[in-house]
Amino acid sequence: MEHTFTDDNFQNEVLKSDVPVLVDFWAPWCGPCRMMAPVIEELADEIDGAKLKIGKCNVDENPDSAGKFNVMSIPTFLVFKDGKVAEQFVGGMPKAAMLDKLNKIIG
């Protein structure tokens, strides 16, 4: 299941999460973000939520969260583990490449 992260819930949903969290920082006007949207949705459906929480954070609607983690270009994907950024990927990529990167983190 894909989650929606906002400035209001970021602390509890992401930073205090018991499992690693993949956050897709995106915007609706961003072409590469729209290209990655189905990939993120598929991964959210396929990966066990007990191993990895997956969701999106709209940078236009949630500038505080994007600014706090220096998101300068989108899409930016940050993986949080124990409240800290454990991995960062920027730009579009094939689903297989994203899955490979995530599997190295979640095992």
Number of C-alpha atoms within 10 A of each C-alpha: 16 16 16 15 22 20 15 11 12 18 14 11 17 25 18 16 17 15 18 26 28 25 25 26 25 25 18 12 9 12 13 16 20 15 14 18 16 12 18 23 16 13 20 19 13 10 16 12 15 9 14 23 24 25 22 20 23 20 22 13 12 16 14 15 21 21 11 8 10 10 18 11 13 20 26 20 22 20 22 22 21 14 17 14 15 14 14 13 15 15 12 20 13 10 15 10 11 16 15 10 14 18 12 8 15 12 6
